[in-house]
Amino acid sequence: METTLDEILRTKGGRVCHVKPEANVLEAAQLMKHEKIGALLVLQGEKILGILTERDMLHRVVAEGIDPAATKVHEVMTKDVVVLKPSLTVREAMQIVSDKRTRHLPVVQDGHLLGMISSGDLTHRAIAEEEGVIHTLYDYIYGAYPA
């Protein structure tokens, strides 16, 4: 049985780093650096307004020569946020990551934010699942898997 996003969040936790739309991009960049993450959700209360990624900052601020301290997050964030349901499998989520060309996806159920899944989280879990299959097949064929 394939792992669901809900299972990943139970292991990873549901903490999501976020920023308000009125924050400036410099503050957001400093928070991302401090947290060692590549994206922040932009929230107004519990409502997802957008997502601010390293790519957004690079393309819409740095490459345009705009002052990050004078630019509000809501001016440069990605507004169309792809959200996932917690019941999706790793494989289904990886297909969405590939199709939508996104690396950070909030997991939402009944309008409530449960957590954030990254493409790295999905890759890590997919590799672990494949290694499990390899061990099982090896045990089946040879009787034991070498350490």
OpenMM code with the backbone's topology and positions (N, CA, C; nanometers):
from openmm import Vec3, app, unit

residues = "MET GLU THR THR LEU ASP GLU ILE LEU ARG THR LYS GLY GLY ARG VAL CYS HIS VAL LYS PRO GLU ALA ASN VAL LEU GLU ALA ALA GLN LEU MET LYS HIS GLU LYS ILE GLY ALA LEU LEU VAL LEU GLN GLY GLU LYS ILE LEU GLY ILE LEU THR GLU ARG ASP MET LEU HIS ARG VAL VAL ALA GLU GLY ILE ASP PRO ALA ALA THR LYS VAL HIS GLU VAL MET THR LYS ASP VAL VAL VAL LEU LYS PRO SER LEU THR VAL ARG GLU ALA MET GLN ILE VAL SER ASP LYS ARG THR ARG HIS LEU PRO VAL VAL GLN ASP GLY HIS LEU LEU GLY MET ILE SER SER GLY ASP LEU THR HIS ARG ALA ILE ALA GLU GLU GLU GLY VAL ILE HIS THR LEU TYR ASP TYR ILE TYR GLY ALA TYR PRO ALA".split()
positions = [
    Vec3(0.0831, -0.1182, 0.0000),
    Vec3(0.0000, 0.0000, 0.0000),
    Vec3(0.0880, 0.1252, 0.0000),
    Vec3(0.0523, 0.2186, -0.0830),
    Vec3(0.1341, 0.3395, -0.0960),
    Vec3(0.1096, 0.4378, 0.0184),
    Vec3(0.2120, 0.5113, 0.0500),
    Vec3(0.2062, 0.6127, 0.1543),
    Vec3(0.1210, 0.7311, 0.1081),
    Vec3(0.0418, 0.7852, 0.2003),
    Vec3(-0.0374, 0.9038, 0.1706),
    Vec3(0.0318, 1.0272, 0.2281),
    Vec3(-0.0123, 1.1428, 0.1833),
    Vec3(0.0446, 1.2677, 0.2341),
    Vec3(0.0143, 1.2847, 0.3823),
    Vec3(-0.1005, 1.2357, 0.4256),
    Vec3(-0.1347, 1.2414, 0.5669),
    Vec3(-0.0307, 1.1676, 0.6511),
    Vec3(0.0163, 1.0536, 0.6018),
    Vec3(0.1184, 0.9768, 0.6728),
    Vec3(0.2507, 1.0531, 0.6784),
    Vec3(0.2865, 1.1184, 0.5702),
    Vec3(0.4099, 1.1978, 0.5688),
    Vec3(0.4000, 1.3115, 0.6701),
    Vec3(0.2855, 1.3779, 0.6747),
    Vec3(0.2688, 1.4894, 0.7678),
    Vec3(0.2708, 1.4432, 0.9128),
    Vec3(0.2221, 1.3228, 0.9395),
    Vec3(0.2286, 1.2708, 1.0762),
    Vec3(0.3731, 1.2538, 1.1203),
    Vec3(0.4596, 1.2155, 1.0277),
    Vec3(0.6021, 1.1998, 1.0578),
    Vec3(0.6725, 1.3352, 1.0602),
    Vec3(0.6462, 1.4156, 0.9596),
    Vec3(0.7137, 1.5440, 0.9420),
    Vec3(0.6617, 1.6507, 1.0381),
    Vec3(0.5343, 1.6461, 1.0654),
    Vec3(0.4710, 1.7503, 1.1458),
    Vec3(0.4014, 1.8509, 1.0559),
    Vec3(0.3109, 1.9253, 1.1133),
    Vec3(0.2297, 2.0176, 1.0351),
    Vec3(0.2731, 2.1626, 1.0418),
    Vec3(0.3893, 2.1881, 1.0993),
    Vec3(0.4375, 2.3268, 1.1093),
    Vec3(0.4609, 2.3841, 0.9700),
    Vec3(0.4052, 2.5015, 0.9468),
    Vec3(0.4206, 2.5689, 0.8184),
    Vec3(0.4712, 2.7104, 0.8437),
    Vec3(0.5819, 2.7435, 0.7835),
    Vec3(0.6332, 2.8804, 0.7922),
    Vec3(0.5523, 2.9669, 0.6973),
    Vec3(0.5134, 3.0830, 0.7459),
    Vec3(0.4283, 3.1692, 0.6641),
    Vec3(0.4610, 3.3160, 0.6899),
    Vec3(0.4040, 3.3978, 0.6065),
    Vec3(0.4249, 3.5413, 0.6132),
    Vec3(0.2929, 3.6088, 0.5771),
    Vec3(0.2752, 3.7310, 0.6255),
    Vec3(0.1559, 3.8085, 0.5909),
    Vec3(0.1800, 3.8799, 0.4581),
    Vec3(0.0750, 3.9095, 0.3850),
    Vec3(0.0921, 3.9733, 0.2535),
    Vec3(0.1560, 4.1115, 0.2611),
    Vec3(0.1433, 4.1807, 0.3753),
    Vec3(0.1991, 4.3150, 0.3900),
    Vec3(0.3470, 4.3147, 0.4257),
    Vec3(0.4020, 4.1990, 0.4608),
    Vec3(0.5445, 4.1917, 0.4927),
    Vec3(0.6253, 4.2297, 0.3688),
    Vec3(0.7472, 4.2780, 0.3921),
    Vec3(0.8286, 4.3079, 0.2744),
    Vec3(0.9111, 4.1848, 0.2367),
    Vec3(0.9577, 4.1840, 0.1156),
    Vec3(1.0293, 4.0691, 0.0604),
    Vec3(1.1604, 4.0438, 0.1339),
    Vec3(1.2264, 4.1488, 0.1802),
    Vec3(1.3503, 4.1309, 0.2553),
    Vec3(1.3237, 4.0518, 0.3835),
    Vec3(1.2192, 4.0869, 0.4562),
    Vec3(1.1828, 4.0128, 0.5778),
    Vec3(1.1532, 3.8663, 0.5448),
    Vec3(1.0813, 3.8448, 0.4364),
    Vec3(1.0480, 3.7085, 0.3947),
    Vec3(1.1743, 3.6297, 0.3604),
    Vec3(1.2667, 3.6933, 0.2898),
    Vec3(1.3922, 3.6263, 0.2529),
    Vec3(1.4732, 3.5913, 0.3775),
    Vec3(1.4758, 3.6818, 0.4739),
    Vec3(1.5486, 3.6555, 0.5974),
    Vec3(1.4861, 3.5402, 0.6754),
    Vec3(1.3531, 3.5323, 0.6766),
    Vec3(1.2846, 3.4217, 0.7425),
    Vec3(1.3154, 3.2899, 0.6723),
    Vec3(1.3128, 3.2917, 0.5390),
    Vec3(1.3443, 3.1702, 0.4624),
    Vec3(1.4876, 3.1247, 0.4909),
    Vec3(1.5805, 3.2183, 0.4987),
    Vec3(1.7199, 3.1842, 0.5288),
    Vec3(1.7307, 3.1242, 0.6686),
    Vec3(1.6666, 3.1871, 0.7648),
    Vec3(1.6713, 3.1402, 0.9034),
    Vec3(1.6118, 3.0002, 0.9177),
    Vec3(1.5026, 2.9751, 0.8492),
    Vec3(1.4335, 2.8455, 0.8571),
    Vec3(1.4924, 2.7410, 0.7614),
    Vec3(1.5813, 2.7859, 0.6720),
    Vec3(1.6421, 2.6965, 0.5719),
    Vec3(1.5363, 2.6298, 0.4851),
    Vec3(1.4478, 2.7141, 0.4300),
    Vec3(1.3391, 2.6661, 0.3447),
    Vec3(1.3356, 2.7460, 0.2151),
    Vec3(1.2657, 2.6939, 0.1166),
    Vec3(1.2607, 2.7573, -0.0141),
    Vec3(1.1299, 2.8255, -0.0484),
    Vec3(1.0339, 2.8234, 0.0463),
    Vec3(0.9053, 2.8863, 0.0184),
    Vec3(0.8322, 2.9181, 0.1473),
    Vec3(0.7513, 3.0218, 0.1409),
    Vec3(0.6648, 3.0619, 0.2518),
    Vec3(0.5224, 3.0724, 0.2010),
    Vec3(0.4286, 3.0208, 0.2774),
    Vec3(0.2894, 3.0464, 0.2434),
    Vec3(0.2572, 3.1894, 0.2827),
    Vec3(0.1733, 3.2522, 0.2060),
    Vec3(0.1260, 3.3867, 0.2378),
    Vec3(-0.0157, 3.3696, 0.2907),
    Vec3(-0.0326, 3.3998, 0.4189),
    Vec3(-0.1603, 3.3772, 0.4856),
    Vec3(-0.2192, 3.5076, 0.5379),
    Vec3(-0.3512, 3.5148, 0.5308),
    Vec3(-0.4271, 3.6193, 0.5984),
    Vec3(-0.5191, 3.5438, 0.6920),
    Vec3(-0.4820, 3.5391, 0.8198),
    Vec3(-0.5520, 3.4503, 0.9128),
    Vec3(-0.5196, 3.3074, 0.8735),
    Vec3(-0.6227, 3.2284, 0.8458),
    Vec3(-0.6009, 3.0907, 0.8006),
    Vec3(-0.6147, 3.0767, 0.6490),
    Vec3(-0.6498, 3.1845, 0.5813),
    Vec3(-0.6717, 3.1796, 0.4362),
    Vec3(-0.5398, 3.1896, 0.3604),
    Vec3(-0.5197, 3.0962, 0.2668),
    Vec3(-0.4006, 3.0977, 0.1812),
    Vec3(-0.4238, 3.1973, 0.0683),
    Vec3(-0.3420, 3.3023, 0.0652),
    Vec3(-0.3519, 3.4029, -0.0406),
    Vec3(-0.2536, 3.3765, -0.1532),
    Vec3(-0.1431, 3.3085, -0.1195),
    Vec3(-0.0403, 3.2841, -0.2192),
    Vec3(0.0763, 3.2094, -0.1569),
    Vec3(0.1814, 3.2002, -0.2353),
    Vec3(0.3055, 3.1388, -0.1893),
    Vec3(0.4203, 3.2225, -0.2446),
    Vec3(0.5214, 3.2420, -0.1635),
    Vec3(0.6404, 3.3157, -0.2058),
    Vec3(0.7566, 3.2183, -0.2065),
    Vec3(0.8154, 3.2002, -0.3234),
    Vec3(0.9263, 3.1064, -0.3383),
    Vec3(1.0552, 3.1805, -0.3702),
    Vec3(1.1653, 3.1079, -0.3569),
    Vec3(1.2946, 3.1649, -0.3952),
    Vec3(1.2901, 3.2103, -0.5411),
    Vec3(1.2253, 3.1326, -0.6234),
    Vec3(1.2154, 3.1661, -0.7660),
    Vec3(1.1379, 3.2963, -0.7865),
    Vec3(1.0285, 3.3142, -0.7113),
    Vec3(0.9527, 3.4399, -0.7203),
    Vec3(1.0431, 3.5585, -0.6895),
    Vec3(1.1208, 3.5451, -0.5825),
    Vec3(1.2090, 3.6561, -0.5424),
    Vec3(1.3174, 3.6806, -0.6463),
    Vec3(1.3737, 3.5747, -0.6996),
    Vec3(1.4794, 3.5893, -0.7985),
    Vec3(1.4275, 3.6568, -0.9260),
    Vec3(1.3167, 3.6060, -0.9791),
    Vec3(1.2654, 3.6553, -1.1070),
    Vec3(1.1926, 3.7896, -1.0961),
    Vec3(1.1156, 3.8073, -0.9896),
    Vec3(1.0294, 3.9253, -0.9806),
    Vec3(1.0875, 4.0401, -0.8993),
    Vec3(1.1967, 4.0139, -0.8280),
    Vec3(1.2563, 4.1198, -0.7468),
    Vec3(1.4021, 4.1418, -0.7881),
    Vec3(1.4862, 4.0421, -0.7653),
    Vec3(1.6298, 4.0570, -0.7903),
    Vec3(1.6582, 4.0868, -0.9376),
    Vec3(1.6071, 4.0041, -1.0269),
    Vec3(1.6363, 4.0219, -1.1699),
    Vec3(1.5771, 4.1510, -1.2260),
    Vec3(1.4748, 4.2040, -1.1607),
    Vec3(1.4132, 4.3297, -1.2051),
    Vec3(1.4771, 4.4518, -1.1392),
    Vec3(1.5721, 4.4271, -1.0472),
    Vec3(1.6392, 4.5377, -0.9804),
    Vec3(1.5510, 4.6124, -0.8816),
    Vec3(1.4527, 4.5435, -0.8264),
    Vec3(1.3585, 4.6057, -0.7333),
    Vec3(1.4111, 4.5911, -0.5903),
    Vec3(1.3913, 4.6927, -0.5098),
    Vec3(1.4361, 4.6923, -0.3698),
    Vec3(1.3477, 4.5977, -0.2879),
    Vec3(1.4033, 4.4886, -0.2334),
    Vec3(1.3224, 4.3937, -0.1571),
    Vec3(1.2663, 4.4531, -0.0280),
    Vec3(1.3334, 4.5517, 0.0285),
    Vec3(1.2840, 4.6140, 0.1508),
    Vec3(1.1634, 4.7041, 0.1238),
    Vec3(1.1474, 4.7472, -0.0005),
    Vec3(1.0366, 4.8369, -0.0380),
    Vec3(0.9260, 4.7641, -0.1137),
    Vec3(0.9387, 4.6323, -0.1262),
    Vec3(0.8418, 4.5540, -0.2027),
    Vec3(0.7635, 4.4632, -0.1095),
    Vec3(0.6326, 4.4692, -0.1184),
    Vec3(0.5465, 4.3864, -0.0354),
    Vec3(0.5341, 4.2468, -0.0966),
    Vec3(0.5234, 4.1493, -0.0097),
    Vec3(0.5118, 4.0093, -0.0520),
    Vec3(0.3958, 3.9911, -0.1495),
    Vec3(0.2813, 4.0521, -0.1220),
    Vec3(0.1636, 4.0331, -0.2080),
    Vec3(0.1854, 4.0845, -0.3506),
    Vec3(0.2857, 4.1694, -0.3698),
    Vec3(0.3138, 4.2231, -0.5026),
    Vec3(0.3881, 4.1235, -0.5918),
    Vec3(0.4578, 4.0282, -0.5320),
    Vec3(0.5429, 3.9377, -0.6106),
    Vec3(0.5145, 3.7891, -0.5871),
    Vec3(0.4222, 3.7585, -0.4978),
    Vec3(0.3930, 3.6177, -0.4667),
    Vec3(0.3209, 3.5504, -0.5835),
    Vec3(0.3241, 3.4198, -0.5847),
    Vec3(0.2445, 3.3417, -0.6785),
    Vec3(0.1064, 3.3276, -0.6171),
    Vec3(0.0059, 3.3725, -0.6912),
    Vec3(-0.1296, 3.3752, -0.6361),
    Vec3(-0.2059, 3.2452, -0.6550),
    Vec3(-0.1792, 3.1753, -0.7627),
    Vec3(-0.2493, 3.0488, -0.7892),
    Vec3(-0.1735, 2.9352, -0.7226),
    Vec3(-0.2144, 2.9033, -0.6010),
    Vec3(-0.1461, 2.8013, -0.5221),
    Vec3(-0.2119, 2.6657, -0.5456),
    Vec3(-0.1309, 2.5687, -0.5820),
    Vec3(-0.1782, 2.4315, -0.5969),
    Vec3(-0.1819, 2.3707, -0.4577),
    Vec3(-0.2980, 2.3182, -0.4184),
    Vec3(-0.3101, 2.2529, -0.2878),
    Vec3(-0.3425, 2.1057, -0.3082),
    Vec3(-0.3022, 2.0268, -0.2121),
    Vec3(-0.3224, 1.8824, -0.2188),
    Vec3(-0.4115, 1.8351, -0.1060),
    Vec3(-0.4791, 1.7235, -0.1294),
    Vec3(-0.5586, 1.6586, -0.0252),
    Vec3(-0.4691, 1.5598, 0.0491),
    Vec3(-0.4912, 1.5407, 0.1781),
    Vec3(-0.4064, 1.4492, 0.2551),
    Vec3(-0.4207, 1.3030, 0.2140),
    Vec3(-0.5266, 1.2696, 0.1442),
    Vec3(-0.5487, 1.1309, 0.1033),
    Vec3(-0.4706, 1.0917, -0.0220),
    Vec3(-0.4081, 1.1889, -0.0891),
    Vec3(-0.3305, 1.1572, -0.2092),
    Vec3(-0.2099, 1.0710, -0.1735),
    Vec3(-0.1728, 0.9838, -0.2661),
    Vec3(-0.0530, 0.9028, -0.2463),
    Vec3(0.0696, 0.9811, -0.2912),
    Vec3(0.1848, 0.9319, -0.2523),
    Vec3(0.3109, 0.9941, -0.2929),
    Vec3(0.3191, 0.9988, -0.4454),
    Vec3(0.2844, 0.8898, -0.5107),
    Vec3(0.2904, 0.8841, -0.6576),
    Vec3(0.1981, 0.9883, -0.7209),
    Vec3(0.0761, 1.0007, -0.6690),
    Vec3(-0.0176, 1.0999, -0.7231),
    Vec3(0.0350, 1.2419, -0.7026),
    Vec3(0.0890, 1.2676, -0.5839),
    Vec3(0.1439, 1.4006, -0.5553),
    Vec3(0.2647, 1.4302, -0.6439),
    Vec3(0.3492, 1.3303, -0.6674),
    Vec3(0.4664, 1.3506, -0.7538),
    Vec3(0.4226, 1.3837, -0.8966),
    Vec3(0.3132, 1.3255, -0.9412),
    Vec3(0.2613, 1.3559, -1.0751),
    Vec3(0.2159, 1.5024, -1.0818),
    Vec3(0.1520, 1.5502, -0.9758),
    Vec3(0.1080, 1.6898, -0.9709),
    Vec3(0.2290, 1.7832, -0.9696),
    Vec3(0.3304, 1.7506, -0.8902),
    Vec3(0.4540, 1.8300, -0.8861),
    Vec3(0.5130, 1.8405, -1.0264),
    Vec3(0.5154, 1.7295, -1.0969),
    Vec3(0.5701, 1.7274, -1.2322),
    Vec3(0.4827, 1.8064, -1.3298),
    Vec3(0.3536, 1.7840, -1.3254),
    Vec3(0.2611, 1.8511, -1.4182),
    Vec3(0.2550, 2.0019, -1.3956),
    Vec3(0.2520, 2.0431, -1.2701),
    Vec3(0.2347, 2.1850, -1.2361),
    Vec3(0.3678, 2.2589, -1.2207),
    Vec3(0.4779, 2.1838, -1.2248),
    Vec3(0.6115, 2.2416, -1.2123),
    Vec3(0.6249, 2.3270, -1.0864),
    Vec3(0.5904, 2.2647, -0.9759),
    Vec3(0.5989, 2.3315, -0.8469),
    Vec3(0.6707, 2.2412, -0.7483),
    Vec3(0.7315, 2.2991, -0.6468),
    Vec3(0.8091, 2.2178, -0.5524),
    Vec3(0.7555, 2.2220, -0.4107),
    Vec3(0.6632, 2.3136, -0.3823),
    Vec3(0.6103, 2.3293, -0.2470),
    Vec3(0.4585, 2.3327, -0.2541),
    Vec3(0.3952, 2.2397, -0.1820),
    Vec3(0.2507, 2.2271, -0.1921),
    Vec3(0.1862, 2.2170, -0.0548),
    Vec3(0.0931, 2.3086, -0.0251),
    Vec3(0.0195, 2.2973, 0.1002),
    Vec3(-0.0788, 2.1806, 0.0932),
    Vec3(-0.0979, 2.1161, 0.2067),
    Vec3(-0.1946, 2.0077, 0.2180),
    Vec3(-0.3130, 2.0634, 0.2958),
    Vec3(-0.4315, 2.0570, 0.2341),
    Vec3(-0.5510, 2.1195, 0.2893),
    Vec3(-0.6659, 2.0195, 0.2902),
    Vec3(-0.7411, 2.0207, 0.4000),
    Vec3(-0.8612, 1.9372, 0.4076),
    Vec3(-0.9732, 2.0197, 0.4690),
    Vec3(-1.0858, 2.0229, 0.4001),
    Vec3(-1.2036, 2.0975, 0.4466),
    Vec3(-1.1685, 2.2425, 0.4796),
    Vec3(-1.0837, 2.3030, 0.3982),
    Vec3(-1.0462, 2.4426, 0.4166),
    Vec3(-0.9439, 2.4688, 0.5246),
    Vec3(-0.8922, 2.3643, 0.5876),
    Vec3(-0.7934, 2.3811, 0.6935),
    Vec3(-0.6559, 2.3359, 0.6463),
    Vec3(-0.5571, 2.4194, 0.6687),
    Vec3(-0.4188, 2.3886, 0.6334),
    Vec3(-0.3637, 2.2859, 0.7311),
    Vec3(-0.3186, 2.1717, 0.6778),
    Vec3(-0.2638, 2.0653, 0.7616),
    Vec3(-0.1118, 2.0665, 0.7662),
    Vec3(-0.0498, 2.1192, 0.6606),
    Vec3(0.0953, 2.1197, 0.6536),
    Vec3(0.1403, 2.1494, 0.5127),
    Vec3(0.2706, 2.1380, 0.4914),
    Vec3(0.3301, 2.1666, 0.3604),
    Vec3(0.4163, 2.0474, 0.3218),
    Vec3(0.4044, 2.0074, 0.1972),
    Vec3(0.4833, 1.8978, 0.1418),
    Vec3(0.5734, 1.9554, 0.0332),
    Vec3(0.6996, 1.9148, 0.0331),
    Vec3(0.7915, 1.9595, -0.0717),
    Vec3(0.8205, 1.8434, -0.1664),
    Vec3(0.8727, 1.8757, -0.2812),
    Vec3(0.9123, 1.7709, -0.3751),
    Vec3(1.0193, 1.6827, -0.3118),
    Vec3(1.1026, 1.7405, -0.2264),
    Vec3(1.2045, 1.6624, -0.1556),
    Vec3(1.1428, 1.5612, -0.0605),
    Vec3(1.0369, 1.6009, 0.0099),
    Vec3(0.9663, 1.5073, 0.0981),
    Vec3(0.9131, 1.3886, 0.0183),
    Vec3(0.8565, 1.4179, -0.0976),
    Vec3(0.7982, 1.3137, -0.1817),
    Vec3(0.9059, 1.2205, -0.2355),
    Vec3(1.0161, 1.2776, -0.2807),
    Vec3(1.1257, 1.1964, -0.3340),
    Vec3(1.1832, 1.1057, -0.2264),
    Vec3(1.2037, 1.1606, -0.1075),
    Vec3(1.2574, 1.0821, 0.0043),
    Vec3(1.1670, 0.9627, 0.0343),
    Vec3(1.0361, 0.9865, 0.0399),
    Vec3(0.9426, 0.8788, 0.0711),
    Vec3(0.9345, 0.7775, -0.0425),
    Vec3(0.9382, 0.8236, -0.1672),
    Vec3(0.9325, 0.7312, -0.2814),
    Vec3(1.0536, 0.6385, -0.2819),
    Vec3(1.1707, 0.6929, -0.2526),
    Vec3(1.2918, 0.6109, -0.2472),
    Vec3(1.2812, 0.5077, -0.1353),
    Vec3(1.2313, 0.5495, -0.0190),
    Vec3(1.2150, 0.4565, 0.0932),
    Vec3(1.1187, 0.3438, 0.0567),
    Vec3(1.0109, 0.3769, -0.0138),
    Vec3(0.9147, 0.2742, -0.0561),
    Vec3(0.9797, 0.1755, -0.1528),
    Vec3(1.0572, 0.2273, -0.2482),
    Vec3(1.1230, 0.1401, -0.3463),
    Vec3(1.2256, 0.0501, -0.2786),
    Vec3(1.3001, 0.1039, -0.1823),
    Vec3(1.3965, 0.0212, -0.1091),
    Vec3(1.3254, -0.0904, -0.0331),
    Vec3(1.2080, -0.0599, 0.0211),
    Vec3(1.1290, -0.1621, 0.0898),
    Vec3(1.0878, -0.2734, -0.0036),
    Vec3(1.0483, -0.2379, -0.1246),
    Vec3(1.0097, -0.3384, -0.2247),
    Vec3(1.1300, -0.4247, -0.2613),
    Vec3(1.2451, -0.3619, -0.2801),
    Vec3(1.3669, -0.4361, -0.3144),
    Vec3(1.4017, -0.5355, -0.2041),
    Vec3(1.3968, -0.4917, -0.0784),
    Vec3(1.4263, -0.5812, 0.0343),
    Vec3(1.3291, -0.6989, 0.0375),
    Vec3(1.2015, -0.6703, 0.0168),
    Vec3(1.0997, -0.7760, 0.0190),
    Vec3(1.1235, -0.8772, -0.0928),
    Vec3(1.1518, -0.8287, -0.2129),
    Vec3(1.1769, -0.9199, -0.3252),
    Vec3(1.3035, -1.0022, -0.3025),
    Vec3(1.4065, -0.9380, -0.2520),
    Vec3(1.5312, -1.0098, -0.2247),
    Vec3(1.5061, -1.1199, -0.1222),
    Vec3(1.4336, -1.0852, -0.0139),
    Vec3(1.4001, -1.1859, 0.0882),
    Vec3(1.3208, -1.3007, 0.0282),
    Vec3(1.2282, -1.2684, -0.0602),
    Vec3(1.1454, -1.3704, -0.1231),
    Vec3(1.2297, -1.4642, -0.2105),
    Vec3(1.3224, -1.4060, -0.2860),
    Vec3(1.4030, -1.4859, -0.3788),
    Vec3(1.5144, -1.5617, -0.3071),
    Vec3(1.5860, -1.4950, -0.2177),
    Vec3(1.7061, -1.5531, -0.1579),
    Vec3(1.6905, -1.5927, -0.0097),
    Vec3(1.5848, -1.5512, 0.0518),
    Vec3(1.5641, -1.5899, 0.1911),
    Vec3(1.6103, -1.4872, 0.2913),
    Vec3(1.7016, -1.4003, 0.2548),
    Vec3(1.7473, -1.2958, 0.3482),
    Vec3(1.8189, -1.1876, 0.2690),
    Vec3(1.8096, -1.0666, 0.3171),
    Vec3(1.8751, -0.9526, 0.2513),
    Vec3(2.0052, -0.9228, 0.3240),
    Vec3(2.1158, -0.9129, 0.2507),
    Vec3(2.2439, -0.8863, 0.3167),
    Vec3(2.2468, -0.7486, 0.3804),
    Vec3(2.3172, -0.7359, 0.4900),
    Vec3(2.3241, -0.6081, 0.5625),
    Vec3(2.4103, -0.5089, 0.4889),
] * unit.nanometer
topology = app.Topology()
chain = topology.addChain("A")
for resn in residues:
    res = topology.addResidue(resn, chain)
    for name in ("N", "CA", "C"):
        topology.addAtom(name, app.Element.getBySymbol(name[0]), res)
